[in-house]
Amino acid sequence: MKILVVSTLIVTFSFSAVVDDYLDSLKQEVLKENPSFKGFDAKRGEEIFTSKHIGKKGKEISCTSCHGVDLSKSNENFFTGKVIEPLSPKANKKRFTDIAEIEKWMKRNFNDVYVREGTALEKGDVTTYIINQ
């Protein structure tokens, strides 16, 4: 029982520290453009995550097209049909544990849906939304 509690705490701390570092780096970017920035917003992140756009393959999609509405469950990639494990770090302890992976997927997914790289503000809002799911 002790081992389970300790390993859970380590995973939680690891996830939390990585996300905090990632969000802090995004915050520094946002502050350069907007010194009055107050913080990331899960509601704005939800809007970004759920709004539909003509994606890079010319089809109307949103982040939910591949990740689903319930981020605690697996879903299928809209284009490939491959299973995508839950995006919520509460349901999938592997999520948000590596900054390079977070940056890679944010860049790729914004390009797929918005046909551009997301801004630091958008990435921070979306991350805040996801980690609260």
Chimera marker file (.cmm) of the C-alpha trace (Angstrom):
<marker_set name="trace">
<marker id="1" x="0.000" y="0.000" z="0.000" r="1" g="1" b="0" radius="0.5"/>
<marker id="2" x="2.835" y="2.411" z="0.860" r="1" g="1" b="0" radius="0.5"/>
<marker id="3" x="4.498" y="1.790" z="-2.509" r="1" g="1" b="0" radius="0.5"/>
<marker id="4" x="1.269" y="2.574" z="-4.367" r="1" g="1" b="0" radius="0.5"/>
<marker id="5" x="0.788" y="5.842" z="-2.483" r="1" g="1" b="0" radius="0.5"/>
<marker id="6" x="4.403" y="6.890" z="-3.017" r="1" g="1" b="0" radius="0.5"/>
<marker id="7" x="4.352" y="6.043" z="-6.737" r="1" g="1" b="0" radius="0.5"/>
<marker id="8" x="1.061" y="7.924" z="-7.155" r="1" g="1" b="0" radius="0.5"/>
<marker id="9" x="2.548" y="10.957" z="-5.427" r="1" g="1" b="0" radius="0.5"/>
<marker id="10" x="5.664" y="10.808" z="-7.631" r="1" g="1" b="0" radius="0.5"/>
<marker id="11" x="3.586" y="10.621" z="-10.831" r="1" g="1" b="0" radius="0.5"/>
<marker id="12" x="1.322" y="13.444" z="-9.626" r="1" g="1" b="0" radius="0.5"/>
<marker id="13" x="4.308" y="15.598" z="-8.652" r="1" g="1" b="0" radius="0.5"/>
<marker id="14" x="6.045" y="14.848" z="-11.948" r="1" g="1" b="0" radius="0.5"/>
<marker id="15" x="2.943" y="15.762" z="-13.949" r="1" g="1" b="0" radius="0.5"/>
<marker id="16" x="2.368" y="18.894" z="-11.883" r="1" g="1" b="0" radius="0.5"/>
<marker id="17" x="5.973" y="20.099" z="-12.101" r="1" g="1" b="0" radius="0.5"/>
<marker id="18" x="6.140" y="19.557" z="-15.865" r="1" g="1" b="0" radius="0.5"/>
<marker id="19" x="2.836" y="21.334" z="-16.488" r="1" g="1" b="0" radius="0.5"/>
<marker id="20" x="3.815" y="24.179" z="-14.176" r="1" g="1" b="0" radius="0.5"/>
<marker id="21" x="7.125" y="24.608" z="-16.038" r="1" g="1" b="0" radius="0.5"/>
<marker id="22" x="5.386" y="24.475" z="-19.428" r="1" g="1" b="0" radius="0.5"/>
<marker id="23" x="2.701" y="26.978" z="-18.427" r="1" g="1" b="0" radius="0.5"/>
<marker id="24" x="5.300" y="29.255" z="-16.869" r="1" g="1" b="0" radius="0.5"/>
<marker id="25" x="7.302" y="29.325" z="-20.122" r="1" g="1" b="0" radius="0.5"/>
<marker id="26" x="4.130" y="30.151" z="-22.055" r="1" g="1" b="0" radius="0.5"/>
<marker id="27" x="3.256" y="32.839" z="-19.516" r="1" g="1" b="0" radius="0.5"/>
<marker id="28" x="6.653" y="34.491" z="-20.056" r="1" g="1" b="0" radius="0.5"/>
<marker id="29" x="5.981" y="34.578" z="-23.814" r="1" g="1" b="0" radius="0.5"/>
<marker id="30" x="2.523" y="36.082" z="-23.330" r="1" g="1" b="0" radius="0.5"/>
<marker id="31" x="3.833" y="38.716" z="-20.911" r="1" g="1" b="0" radius="0.5"/>
<marker id="32" x="6.277" y="39.956" z="-23.567" r="1" g="1" b="0" radius="0.5"/>
<marker id="33" x="3.326" y="40.889" z="-25.790" r="1" g="1" b="0" radius="0.5"/>
<marker id="34" x="0.824" y="41.707" z="-23.068" r="1" g="1" b="0" radius="0.5"/>
<marker id="35" x="2.325" y="42.945" z="-19.784" r="1" g="1" b="0" radius="0.5"/>
<marker id="36" x="-1.155" y="43.077" z="-18.203" r="1" g="1" b="0" radius="0.5"/>
<marker id="37" x="-1.731" y="39.330" z="-18.742" r="1" g="1" b="0" radius="0.5"/>
<marker id="38" x="-3.478" y="37.876" z="-15.675" r="1" g="1" b="0" radius="0.5"/>
<marker id="39" x="-3.453" y="34.152" z="-16.354" r="1" g="1" b="0" radius="0.5"/>
<marker id="40" x="-4.610" y="31.326" z="-18.554" r="1" g="1" b="0" radius="0.5"/>
<marker id="41" x="-8.298" y="30.548" z="-18.739" r="1" g="1" b="0" radius="0.5"/>
<marker id="42" x="-9.884" y="27.094" z="-19.014" r="1" g="1" b="0" radius="0.5"/>
<marker id="43" x="-13.076" y="28.565" z="-20.523" r="1" g="1" b="0" radius="0.5"/>
<marker id="44" x="-11.129" y="30.165" z="-23.379" r="1" g="1" b="0" radius="0.5"/>
<marker id="45" x="-9.261" y="26.875" z="-23.740" r="1" g="1" b="0" radius="0.5"/>
<marker id="46" x="-12.531" y="24.974" z="-24.021" r="1" g="1" b="0" radius="0.5"/>
<marker id="47" x="-13.691" y="27.335" z="-26.782" r="1" g="1" b="0" radius="0.5"/>
<marker id="48" x="-10.441" y="26.795" z="-28.697" r="1" g="1" b="0" radius="0.5"/>
<marker id="49" x="-10.642" y="23.024" z="-28.158" r="1" g="1" b="0" radius="0.5"/>
<marker id="50" x="-14.267" y="22.622" z="-29.252" r="1" g="1" b="0" radius="0.5"/>
<marker id="51" x="-14.640" y="25.212" z="-32.040" r="1" g="1" b="0" radius="0.5"/>
<marker id="52" x="-14.713" y="23.884" z="-35.598" r="1" g="1" b="0" radius="0.5"/>
<marker id="53" x="-12.477" y="25.053" z="-38.422" r="1" g="1" b="0" radius="0.5"/>
<marker id="54" x="-11.512" y="23.963" z="-41.902" r="1" g="1" b="0" radius="0.5"/>
<marker id="55" x="-8.372" y="22.012" z="-41.076" r="1" g="1" b="0" radius="0.5"/>
<marker id="56" x="-5.253" y="21.364" z="-43.080" r="1" g="1" b="0" radius="0.5"/>
<marker id="57" x="-6.905" y="18.499" z="-44.971" r="1" g="1" b="0" radius="0.5"/>
<marker id="58" x="-9.800" y="20.737" z="-46.041" r="1" g="1" b="0" radius="0.5"/>
<marker id="59" x="-12.353" y="19.156" z="-43.711" r="1" g="1" b="0" radius="0.5"/>
<marker id="60" x="-14.239" y="20.830" z="-40.898" r="1" g="1" b="0" radius="0.5"/>
<marker id="61" x="-12.707" y="19.624" z="-37.632" r="1" g="1" b="0" radius="0.5"/>
<marker id="62" x="-12.022" y="20.585" z="-34.052" r="1" g="1" b="0" radius="0.5"/>
<marker id="63" x="-9.757" y="19.105" z="-31.406" r="1" g="1" b="0" radius="0.5"/>
<marker id="64" x="-12.773" y="17.053" z="-30.294" r="1" g="1" b="0" radius="0.5"/>
<marker id="65" x="-12.853" y="15.395" z="-33.734" r="1" g="1" b="0" radius="0.5"/>
<marker id="66" x="-9.913" y="13.236" z="-32.626" r="1" g="1" b="0" radius="0.5"/>
<marker id="67" x="-9.878" y="13.554" z="-28.830" r="1" g="1" b="0" radius="0.5"/>
<marker id="68" x="-13.634" y="13.441" z="-28.213" r="1" g="1" b="0" radius="0.5"/>
<marker id="69" x="-15.693" y="15.534" z="-25.837" r="1" g="1" b="0" radius="0.5"/>
<marker id="70" x="-14.933" y="13.438" z="-22.748" r="1" g="1" b="0" radius="0.5"/>
<marker id="71" x="-11.164" y="13.718" z="-22.385" r="1" g="1" b="0" radius="0.5"/>
<marker id="72" x="-11.133" y="10.963" z="-19.763" r="1" g="1" b="0" radius="0.5"/>
<marker id="73" x="-11.969" y="8.386" z="-22.450" r="1" g="1" b="0" radius="0.5"/>
<marker id="74" x="-10.167" y="7.031" z="-25.503" r="1" g="1" b="0" radius="0.5"/>
<marker id="75" x="-11.294" y="8.215" z="-28.918" r="1" g="1" b="0" radius="0.5"/>
<marker id="76" x="-10.454" y="7.581" z="-32.572" r="1" g="1" b="0" radius="0.5"/>
<marker id="77" x="-8.363" y="9.823" z="-34.778" r="1" g="1" b="0" radius="0.5"/>
<marker id="78" x="-10.714" y="11.461" z="-37.285" r="1" g="1" b="0" radius="0.5"/>
<marker id="79" x="-8.377" y="10.807" z="-40.214" r="1" g="1" b="0" radius="0.5"/>
<marker id="80" x="-6.625" y="7.520" z="-39.414" r="1" g="1" b="0" radius="0.5"/>
<marker id="81" x="-9.104" y="5.698" z="-37.174" r="1" g="1" b="0" radius="0.5"/>
<marker id="82" x="-6.285" y="4.951" z="-34.720" r="1" g="1" b="0" radius="0.5"/>
<marker id="83" x="-7.206" y="4.914" z="-31.057" r="1" g="1" b="0" radius="0.5"/>
<marker id="84" x="-6.033" y="7.915" z="-29.070" r="1" g="1" b="0" radius="0.5"/>
<marker id="85" x="-5.690" y="7.249" z="-25.360" r="1" g="1" b="0" radius="0.5"/>
<marker id="86" x="-7.440" y="9.661" z="-22.949" r="1" g="1" b="0" radius="0.5"/>
<marker id="87" x="-6.022" y="13.179" z="-23.114" r="1" g="1" b="0" radius="0.5"/>
<marker id="88" x="-6.873" y="14.050" z="-19.530" r="1" g="1" b="0" radius="0.5"/>
<marker id="89" x="-3.882" y="13.492" z="-17.239" r="1" g="1" b="0" radius="0.5"/>
<marker id="90" x="-6.372" y="12.535" z="-14.526" r="1" g="1" b="0" radius="0.5"/>
<marker id="91" x="-7.340" y="9.499" z="-16.621" r="1" g="1" b="0" radius="0.5"/>
<marker id="92" x="-4.008" y="8.892" z="-18.367" r="1" g="1" b="0" radius="0.5"/>
<marker id="93" x="-0.966" y="9.372" z="-16.147" r="1" g="1" b="0" radius="0.5"/>
<marker id="94" x="1.342" y="9.465" z="-19.204" r="1" g="1" b="0" radius="0.5"/>
<marker id="95" x="-0.134" y="12.763" z="-20.392" r="1" g="1" b="0" radius="0.5"/>
<marker id="96" x="1.676" y="16.031" z="-19.734" r="1" g="1" b="0" radius="0.5"/>
<marker id="97" x="4.797" y="14.425" z="-18.273" r="1" g="1" b="0" radius="0.5"/>
<marker id="98" x="7.302" y="15.643" z="-20.881" r="1" g="1" b="0" radius="0.5"/>
<marker id="99" x="7.570" y="19.235" z="-22.133" r="1" g="1" b="0" radius="0.5"/>
<marker id="100" x="9.017" y="18.224" z="-25.514" r="1" g="1" b="0" radius="0.5"/>
<marker id="101" x="6.021" y="15.920" z="-26.105" r="1" g="1" b="0" radius="0.5"/>
<marker id="102" x="3.550" y="18.610" z="-25.054" r="1" g="1" b="0" radius="0.5"/>
<marker id="103" x="5.158" y="21.127" z="-27.420" r="1" g="1" b="0" radius="0.5"/>
<marker id="104" x="5.299" y="18.613" z="-30.287" r="1" g="1" b="0" radius="0.5"/>
<marker id="105" x="1.626" y="17.696" z="-30.029" r="1" g="1" b="0" radius="0.5"/>
<marker id="106" x="0.409" y="21.258" z="-29.460" r="1" g="1" b="0" radius="0.5"/>
<marker id="107" x="2.233" y="22.365" z="-32.611" r="1" g="1" b="0" radius="0.5"/>
<marker id="108" x="0.996" y="19.412" z="-34.664" r="1" g="1" b="0" radius="0.5"/>
<marker id="109" x="-2.593" y="19.589" z="-33.470" r="1" g="1" b="0" radius="0.5"/>
<marker id="110" x="-2.921" y="23.357" z="-33.924" r="1" g="1" b="0" radius="0.5"/>
<marker id="111" x="-1.587" y="22.916" z="-37.460" r="1" g="1" b="0" radius="0.5"/>
<marker id="112" x="-4.101" y="20.129" z="-38.141" r="1" g="1" b="0" radius="0.5"/>
<marker id="113" x="-7.115" y="22.116" z="-36.894" r="1" g="1" b="0" radius="0.5"/>
<marker id="114" x="-6.167" y="25.778" z="-37.345" r="1" g="1" b="0" radius="0.5"/>
<marker id="115" x="-3.608" y="25.417" z="-40.159" r="1" g="1" b="0" radius="0.5"/>
<marker id="116" x="-1.158" y="27.475" z="-38.099" r="1" g="1" b="0" radius="0.5"/>
<marker id="117" x="0.853" y="27.213" z="-34.931" r="1" g="1" b="0" radius="0.5"/>
<marker id="118" x="-1.036" y="28.230" z="-31.817" r="1" g="1" b="0" radius="0.5"/>
<marker id="119" x="-0.044" y="31.314" z="-29.879" r="1" g="1" b="0" radius="0.5"/>
<marker id="120" x="1.421" y="31.017" z="-26.387" r="1" g="1" b="0" radius="0.5"/>
<marker id="121" x="-1.886" y="32.315" z="-24.996" r="1" g="1" b="0" radius="0.5"/>
<marker id="122" x="-3.908" y="29.724" z="-26.934" r="1" g="1" b="0" radius="0.5"/>
<marker id="123" x="-1.601" y="26.871" z="-25.909" r="1" g="1" b="0" radius="0.5"/>
<marker id="124" x="-1.746" y="27.950" z="-22.273" r="1" g="1" b="0" radius="0.5"/>
<marker id="125" x="-5.533" y="28.209" z="-22.322" r="1" g="1" b="0" radius="0.5"/>
<marker id="126" x="-5.925" y="24.812" z="-24.011" r="1" g="1" b="0" radius="0.5"/>
<marker id="127" x="-3.473" y="23.186" z="-21.591" r="1" g="1" b="0" radius="0.5"/>
<marker id="128" x="-5.342" y="24.713" z="-18.647" r="1" g="1" b="0" radius="0.5"/>
<marker id="129" x="-8.618" y="23.354" z="-20.039" r="1" g="1" b="0" radius="0.5"/>
<marker id="130" x="-7.209" y="19.852" z="-20.594" r="1" g="1" b="0" radius="0.5"/>
<marker id="131" x="-5.564" y="19.454" z="-17.196" r="1" g="1" b="0" radius="0.5"/>
<marker id="132" x="-8.836" y="20.390" z="-15.520" r="1" g="1" b="0" radius="0.5"/>
<marker id="133" x="-10.793" y="17.653" z="-17.288" r="1" g="1" b="0" radius="0.5"/>
<link id1="1" id2="2" r="1" g="1" b="0" radius="0.2"/>
<link id1="2" id2="3" r="1" g="1" b="0" radius="0.2"/>
<link id1="3" id2="4" r="1" g="1" b="0" radius="0.2"/>
<link id1="4" id2="5" r="1" g="1" b="0" radius="0.2"/>
<link id1="5" id2="6" r="1" g="1" b="0" radius="0.2"/>
<link id1="6" id2="7" r="1" g="1" b="0" radius="0.2"/>
<link id1="7" id2="8" r="1" g="1" b="0" radius="0.2"/>
<link id1="8" id2="9" r="1" g="1" b="0" radius="0.2"/>
<link id1="9" id2="10" r="1" g="1" b="0" radius="0.2"/>
<link id1="10" id2="11" r="1" g="1" b="0" radius="0.2"/>
<link id1="11" id2="12" r="1" g="1" b="0" radius="0.2"/>
<link id1="12" id2="13" r="1" g="1" b="0" radius="0.2"/>
<link id1="13" id2="14" r="1" g="1" b="0" radius="0.2"/>
<link id1="14" id2="15" r="1" g="1" b="0" radius="0.2"/>
<link id1="15" id2="16" r="1" g="1" b="0" radius="0.2"/>
<link id1="16" id2="17" r="1" g="1" b="0" radius="0.2"/>
<link id1="17" id2="18" r="1" g="1" b="0" radius="0.2"/>
<link id1="18" id2="19" r="1" g="1" b="0" radius="0.2"/>
<link id1="19" id2="20" r="1" g="1" b="0" radius="0.2"/>
<link id1="20" id2="21" r="1" g="1" b="0" radius="0.2"/>
<link id1="21" id2="22" r="1" g="1" b="0" radius="0.2"/>
<link id1="22" id2="23" r="1" g="1" b="0" radius="0.2"/>
<link id1="23" id2="24" r="1" g="1" b="0" radius="0.2"/>
<link id1="24" id2="25" r="1" g="1" b="0" radius="0.2"/>
<link id1="25" id2="26" r="1" g="1" b="0" radius="0.2"/>
<link id1="26" id2="27" r="1" g="1" b="0" radius="0.2"/>
<link id1="27" id2="28" r="1" g="1" b="0" radius="0.2"/>
<link id1="28" id2="29" r="1" g="1" b="0" radius="0.2"/>
<link id1="29" id2="30" r="1" g="1" b="0" radius="0.2"/>
<link id1="30" id2="31" r="1" g="1" b="0" radius="0.2"/>
<link id1="31" id2="32" r="1" g="1" b="0" radius="0.2"/>
<link id1="32" id2="33" r="1" g="1" b="0" radius="0.2"/>
<link id1="33" id2="34" r="1" g="1" b="0" radius="0.2"/>
<link id1="34" id2="35" r="1" g="1" b="0" radius="0.2"/>
<link id1="35" id2="36" r="1" g="1" b="0" radius="0.2"/>
<link id1="36" id2="37" r="1" g="1" b="0" radius="0.2"/>
<link id1="37" id2="38" r="1" g="1" b="0" radius="0.2"/>
<link id1="38" id2="39" r="1" g="1" b="0" radius="0.2"/>
<link id1="39" id2="40" r="1" g="1" b="0" radius="0.2"/>
<link id1="40" id2="41" r="1" g="1" b="0" radius="0.2"/>
<link id1="41" id2="42" r="1" g="1" b="0" radius="0.2"/>
<link id1="42" id2="43" r="1" g="1" b="0" radius="0.2"/>
<link id1="43" id2="44" r="1" g="1" b="0" radius="0.2"/>
<link id1="44" id2="45" r="1" g="1" b="0" radius="0.2"/>
<link id1="45" id2="46" r="1" g="1" b="0" radius="0.2"/>
<link id1="46" id2="47" r="1" g="1" b="0" radius="0.2"/>
<link id1="47" id2="48" r="1" g="1" b="0" radius="0.2"/>
<link id1="48" id2="49" r="1" g="1" b="0" radius="0.2"/>
<link id1="49" id2="50" r="1" g="1" b="0" radius="0.2"/>
<link id1="50" id2="51" r="1" g="1" b="0" radius="0.2"/>
<link id1="51" id2="52" r="1" g="1" b="0" radius="0.2"/>
<link id1="52" id2="53" r="1" g="1" b="0" radius="0.2"/>
<link id1="53" id2="54" r="1" g="1" b="0" radius="0.2"/>
<link id1="54" id2="55" r="1" g="1" b="0" radius="0.2"/>
<link id1="55" id2="56" r="1" g="1" b="0" radius="0.2"/>
<link id1="56" id2="57" r="1" g="1" b="0" radius="0.2"/>
<link id1="57" id2="58" r="1" g="1" b="0" radius="0.2"/>
<link id1="58" id2="59" r="1" g="1" b="0" radius="0.2"/>
<link id1="59" id2="60" r="1" g="1" b="0" radius="0.2"/>
<link id1="60" id2="61" r="1" g="1" b="0" radius="0.2"/>
<link id1="61" id2="62" r="1" g="1" b="0" radius="0.2"/>
<link id1="62" id2="63" r="1" g="1" b="0" radius="0.2"/>
<link id1="63" id2="64" r="1" g="1" b="0" radius="0.2"/>
<link id1="64" id2="65" r="1" g="1" b="0" radius="0.2"/>
<link id1="65" id2="66" r="1" g="1" b="0" radius="0.2"/>
<link id1="66" id2="67" r="1" g="1" b="0" radius="0.2"/>
<link id1="67" id2="68" r="1" g="1" b="0" radius="0.2"/>
<link id1="68" id2="69" r="1" g="1" b="0" radius="0.2"/>
<link id1="69" id2="70" r="1" g="1" b="0" radius="0.2"/>
<link id1="70" id2="71" r="1" g="1" b="0" radius="0.2"/>
<link id1="71" id2="72" r="1" g="1" b="0" radius="0.2"/>
<link id1="72" id2="73" r="1" g="1" b="0" radius="0.2"/>
<link id1="73" id2="74" r="1" g="1" b="0" radius="0.2"/>
<link id1="74" id2="75" r="1" g="1" b="0" radius="0.2"/>
<link id1="75" id2="76" r="1" g="1" b="0" radius="0.2"/>
<link id1="76" id2="77" r="1" g="1" b="0" radius="0.2"/>
<link id1="77" id2="78" r="1" g="1" b="0" radius="0.2"/>
<link id1="78" id2="79" r="1" g="1" b="0" radius="0.2"/>
<link id1="79" id2="80" r="1" g="1" b="0" radius="0.2"/>
<link id1="80" id2="81" r="1" g="1" b="0" radius="0.2"/>
<link id1="81" id2="82" r="1" g="1" b="0" radius="0.2"/>
<link id1="82" id2="83" r="1" g="1" b="0" radius="0.2"/>
<link id1="83" id2="84" r="1" g="1" b="0" radius="0.2"/>
<link id1="84" id2="85" r="1" g="1" b="0" radius="0.2"/>
<link id1="85" id2="86" r="1" g="1" b="0" radius="0.2"/>
<link id1="86" id2="87" r="1" g="1" b="0" radius="0.2"/>
<link id1="87" id2="88" r="1" g="1" b="0" radius="0.2"/>
<link id1="88" id2="89" r="1" g="1" b="0" radius="0.2"/>
<link id1="89" id2="90" r="1" g="1" b="0" radius="0.2"/>
<link id1="90" id2="91" r="1" g="1" b="0" radius="0.2"/>
<link id1="91" id2="92" r="1" g="1" b="0" radius="0.2"/>
<link id1="92" id2="93" r="1" g="1" b="0" radius="0.2"/>
<link id1="93" id2="94" r="1" g="1" b="0" radius="0.2"/>
<link id1="94" id2="95" r="1" g="1" b="0" radius="0.2"/>
<link id1="95" id2="96" r="1" g="1" b="0" radius="0.2"/>
<link id1="96" id2="97" r="1" g="1" b="0" radius="0.2"/>
<link id1="97" id2="98" r="1" g="1" b="0" radius="0.2"/>
<link id1="98" id2="99" r="1" g="1" b="0" radius="0.2"/>
<link id1="99" id2="100" r="1" g="1" b="0" radius="0.2"/>
<link id1="100" id2="101" r="1" g="1" b="0" radius="0.2"/>
<link id1="101" id2="102" r="1" g="1" b="0" radius="0.2"/>
<link id1="102" id2="103" r="1" g="1" b="0" radius="0.2"/>
<link id1="103" id2="104" r="1" g="1" b="0" radius="0.2"/>
<link id1="104" id2="105" r="1" g="1" b="0" radius="0.2"/>
<link id1="105" id2="106" r="1" g="1" b="0" radius="0.2"/>
<link id1="106" id2="107" r="1" g="1" b="0" radius="0.2"/>
<link id1="107" id2="108" r="1" g="1" b="0" radius="0.2"/>
<link id1="108" id2="109" r="1" g="1" b="0" radius="0.2"/>
<link id1="109" id2="110" r="1" g="1" b="0" radius="0.2"/>
<link id1="110" id2="111" r="1" g="1" b="0" radius="0.2"/>
<link id1="111" id2="112" r="1" g="1" b="0" radius="0.2"/>
<link id1="112" id2="113" r="1" g="1" b="0" radius="0.2"/>
<link id1="113" id2="114" r="1" g="1" b="0" radius="0.2"/>
<link id1="114" id2="115" r="1" g="1" b="0" radius="0.2"/>
<link id1="115" id2="116" r="1" g="1" b="0" radius="0.2"/>
<link id1="116" id2="117" r="1" g="1" b="0" radius="0.2"/>
<link id1="117" id2="118" r="1" g="1" b="0" radius="0.2"/>
<link id1="118" id2="119" r="1" g="1" b="0" radius="0.2"/>
<link id1="119" id2="120" r="1" g="1" b="0" radius="0.2"/>
<link id1="120" id2="121" r="1" g="1" b="0" radius="0.2"/>
<link id1="121" id2="122" r="1" g="1" b="0" radius="0.2"/>
<link id1="122" id2="123" r="1" g="1" b="0" radius="0.2"/>
<link id1="123" id2="124" r="1" g="1" b="0" radius="0.2"/>
<link id1="124" id2="125" r="1" g="1" b="0" radius="0.2"/>
<link id1="125" id2="126" r="1" g="1" b="0" radius="0.2"/>
<link id1="126" id2="127" r="1" g="1" b="0" radius="0.2"/>
<link id1="127" id2="128" r="1" g="1" b="0" radius="0.2"/>
<link id1="128" id2="129" r="1" g="1" b="0" radius="0.2"/>
<link id1="129" id2="130" r="1" g="1" b="0" radius="0.2"/>
<link id1="130" id2="131" r="1" g="1" b="0" radius="0.2"/>
<link id1="131" id2="132" r="1" g="1" b="0" radius="0.2"/>
<link id1="132" id2="133" r="1" g="1" b="0" radius="0.2"/>
</marker_set>
